Amino acid sequence: MVSFSLTLARLLRALYCSWEDPYFRSNLLLVIVILFSGTLFYWQIEGWSIIDSLYFCVTTLATVGYGELHPQTTFGKIFTMIYIVVGIGLFISFFTRLTRTLLAVDREDSEENNIETLDTKNKKHPPQD
């Protein structure tokens, strides 16, 4: 549970820090729009529930694709092919930006900890000339 909490804290911090990047914000908006539009499409055209539609969209764009849901109509199949090509690119772009920020935050934390460690060592053992 501690590991999960630490990982979640890192993710939330990366999201917070990423919010300053206008490209991240626009990418996040596009991811939300594509998930929303896909959910509406499958809800209306395929007749799935809202939760099933959103679940299908997320698992498809995350390239998990469990396979228990799949489009039955020809229009649904055509939409899904286009949806996958466009959506996977957006998901990759979104998670790439998020990962860059996460790595930068981790690097800053590491550098701060390293400086604190060096300062502590220097106070205990001052450099000799």
Protein Blocks (a to p, Z undefined) as FASTA:
>chain_A
ZZmmmmmmmmmmmmmmmmmpmklmmmmmmmmmmmmmmmmmmmmmnopafklmmmmmmmmm
nononolaccfbfklmmmmmmmmmmmmmmmmmmmmmmmmmmmmmmmmmmmmmmmmmmmmm
mmmmgcdZZ
